[in-house]
Amino acid sequence: MAAVWSIVRNPVSEGLVCYEPGVGHEVKFIRVDQWLPKMKPISETEAQCALLSKYLRSYGPTTVRDFSKWSGLPVPQIKPLPEMLKDELTEIEIEGHKCLLIAVD
């Protein structure tokens, strides 16, 4: 397995290859473009907004700093995102911290 991993490590980390269901203990890989449906490209900002929205659905209410730590995105880069999602979000205060929450939640 170590020899195979050395061959597929880079394509897996770049998102070009993913695991395919194997049989028993067999490990299979498949090209992402053959496995996943075609998606239209979106901007980096749109992707970050979608990620924040999905994060809040799972972990909200939470702070921008918590999202930054979870996502690995720097706080200055994600600070504008709540404003872009203002119609979806509400802000609440928990123990003196401003937290974001999906409004319908």
PyMOL commands that set and color helices and strands:
alter all, ss='L'
color gray80, all
select helices_A, chain A and resi 2-13+32-35+44-59+64-71+75-78+81-84
alter helices_A, ss='H'
color red, helices_A
select strands_A, chain A and resi 17-20+28-31+89-94+97-102
alter strands_A, ss='S'
color yellow, strands_A
deselect
rebuild
show_as cartoon
